[in-house]
Amino acid sequence: MAIFLTQKEVLKTLNITRPTLLRWEEKGLISPIFLDSGHRRYRKEDIDRLTGSVMLSEAGSSSKKKCVIYSRVSTKKQQETGNLKRQTERLIEYANANNYHVLEVFEEVASGINENRRALQRLMKKVSKEDIEVVLAEYKDRIARFGYEYIERYCKSHKTNIECIEEQDEKDLNQEMVEDMISVITSFSARLYGQRGARKVKNQLNRLEKEETI
């Protein structure tokens, strides 16, 4: 008789994040069964097979530098257009090219000036508790728009280096800064005027931004 596991049980068994599990599904490494409710269930025999593969991979990677990856985009639109996925793929390719062993991938959709990002907090906790040698990110501002130096200093106190693989174009940097500021103002407007008022403020800001770029 087949035994099935919930997604939560699979994540705990394999010690991976949900985005990693979903990528494995896309690559065909594991195939879930969908219930009428929309929830996923996984065959235990498939998980046992993957667990064995992970153990073999870890045994062969003992000489590699242990690293974690942090990918971030500011908006849902960037995620939906594949920006987040491509960013993660570039970082994984870089890690493989430099003989790094990727322990975990942290992905996030949040503003760079948001200090309460859940994925970043989980990353910092992992750095403090495990032997992580490298944190890989695409640009410094992926880690933090402000206060990057404090995070870098914290990582170094745990013998972990932050490695950024690209230099960000100034135009892209300014554009994302504008998007972050619009996001912050919209959030405050929602508290002051409600969702309808926030949408109105956001539309006005977007219109002004377009006028400035013409």
C-alpha positions in Angstrom: 0.0 0.0 0.0 1.4 3.4 -1.0 2.2 5.9 1.7 1.7 9.6 0.9 3.2 12.7 2.6 2.0 16.2 2.9 4.1 19.1 1.5 5.1 20.2 5.0 6.3 16.7 5.8 8.4 16.6 2.6 10.0 19.9 3.3 11.0 18.8 6.7 12.3 15.4 5.5 14.4 16.8 2.7 15.3 20.0 4.6 14.5 22.2 1.7 12.4 25.3 1.1 9.0 25.3 -0.8 10.5 27.2 -3.8 13.2 24.5 -4.1 10.5 21.7 -4.0 8.5 23.5 -6.7 11.6 23.7 -8.9 12.2 20.0 -8.5 8.6 19.4 -9.6 9.2 21.6 -12.7 12.3 19.6 -13.5 10.5 16.3 -13.1 12.5 15.1 -10.2 9.3 14.5 -8.2 5.7 14.3 -9.2 2.9 15.2 -6.7 -0.6 14.0 -6.7 -3.2 16.7 -6.5 -6.3 16.3 -4.3 -9.7 17.7 -5.1 -8.9 20.4 -2.6 -5.9 21.5 -4.6 -3.4 20.2 -2.0 -0.4 18.2 -3.0 0.5 14.7 -1.8 3.8 13.0 -2.4 4.7 9.2 -2.6 7.0 8.3 0.3 9.0 6.0 -2.0 9.8 9.1 -4.2 10.9 11.0 -1.2 13.1 8.1 0.0 14.7 8.0 -3.4 15.4 11.8 -3.3 16.7 11.5 0.3 19.3 9.0 -0.9 20.3 11.2 -3.8 20.7 14.2 -1.5 22.9 12.1 0.9 25.1 11.0 -2.0 25.4 14.6 -3.3 26.4 15.8 0.2 29.0 13.1 0.5 30.6 14.1 -2.7 30.5 17.8 -1.9 32.5 17.7 1.4 35.4 19.5 -0.3 33.3 22.3 -1.7 32.6 25.6 -0.1 29.2 25.6 1.5 27.0 28.4 0.3 23.4 29.7 0.4 21.7 31.7 -2.3 19.5 34.8 -1.8 17.3 36.1 -4.6 14.9 39.0 -4.3 12.6 41.1 -6.5 10.5 44.0 -5.4 7.2 43.3 -7.1 4.8 40.4 -7.9 5.0 41.5 -11.5 8.7 40.9 -11.6 8.1 37.4 -10.1 5.3 36.7 -12.6 7.5 37.7 -15.6 10.2 35.2 -14.5 12.7 37.7 -13.1 13.0 36.0 -9.7 13.4 32.5 -11.3 16.1 33.7 -13.8 18.0 35.5 -11.0 18.1 32.3 -9.0 19.2 30.2 -12.0 22.1 32.6 -12.7 23.2 32.3 -9.1 23.0 28.5 -9.2 25.0 28.5 -12.4 27.7 30.7 -10.8 27.8 28.4 -7.7 28.3 25.3 -9.9 31.0 27.1 -12.0 32.9 28.0 -8.8 32.5 24.6 -7.2 30.3 25.8 -4.4 27.9 23.4 -2.7 24.4 25.1 -2.5 22.8 24.1 0.8 19.7 26.2 0.4 18.0 28.8 -1.8 16.1 31.7 -0.2 13.7 33.6 -2.6 11.7 36.6 -1.8 9.3 39.2 -3.2 9.7 42.3 -1.1 11.1 45.8 -1.1 14.8 46.3 -0.5 14.1 48.8 2.2 11.8 46.4 4.1 13.7 45.3 7.2 11.3 42.5 8.1 11.9 40.2 5.1 11.1 36.6 6.2 13.5 34.9 3.8 16.4 37.2 4.7 15.7 36.5 8.4 15.8 32.8 7.9 19.0 33.2 6.0 20.6 35.1 8.8 19.5 32.5 11.3 21.0 29.8 9.2 24.3 31.7 9.0 24.3 32.0 12.8 23.7 28.3 13.4 25.5 26.5 10.6 28.9 26.5 8.9 28.1 28.6 5.9 31.1 30.0 4.0 29.4 32.1 1.3 26.1 33.9 0.8 25.6 34.4 -2.9 23.5 37.3 -4.2 23.3 39.1 -7.6 23.8 42.6 -6.3 24.4 44.2 -2.9 20.9 45.8 -3.0 19.4 42.3 -3.3 20.5 41.9 0.3 19.5 45.4 1.5 18.9 48.8 0.0 20.2 50.4 3.2 22.3 49.0 6.0 24.1 46.4 3.8 27.3 47.0 5.7 25.7 45.8 9.0 24.5 42.6 7.4 27.9 42.0 5.9 29.6 42.6 9.2 27.2 40.2 10.9 28.0 37.5 8.4 31.7 38.0 8.7 31.4 37.6 12.5 30.2 34.1 11.7 33.0 33.5 9.2 30.7 33.9 6.2 31.4 36.1 3.2 28.7 37.8 1.0 29.6 37.4 -2.6 27.8 39.5 -5.2 28.2 38.3 -8.8 27.2 41.4 -10.7 27.6 45.2 -10.7 24.1 46.8 -11.0 23.4 49.3 -13.8 22.8 52.7 -12.3 19.6 53.1 -14.4 18.2 49.9 -13.1 19.2 50.8 -9.6 17.3 54.1 -9.8 14.3 52.5 -11.3 14.0 50.0 -8.5 14.5 52.7 -5.9 11.5 54.6 -7.4 9.5 51.4 -7.3 10.4 50.8 -3.6 9.5 54.3 -2.7 6.1 54.0 -4.5 5.5 50.8 -2.6 6.2 52.5 0.8 4.1 55.5 0.0 1.2 53.3 -1.1 1.4 51.3 2.1 1.2 54.4 4.2 -1.6 55.7 2.1 -3.6 52.5 2.6 -3.4 53.0 6.4 -4.4 56.7 6.1 -7.0 56.6 3.4 -7.9 53.0 2.8 -7.3 50.8 -0.2 -9.2 52.9 -2.6 -7.3 56.0 -1.6 -4.0 54.1 -1.8 -4.7 53.0 -5.4 -5.4 56.6 -6.3 -2.1 57.8 -4.8 -0.2 54.9 -6.5 -1.8 55.8 -9.9 -0.8 59.4 -9.5 2.8 58.5 -8.6 3.1 56.1 -11.6 1.8 58.8 -13.9 4.3 61.3 -12.5 7.1 58.7 -13.0 6.2 58.2 -16.6 6.1 62.0 -17.2 9.6 62.3 -15.8 11.0 59.6 -18.1 9.5 61.1 -21.3 
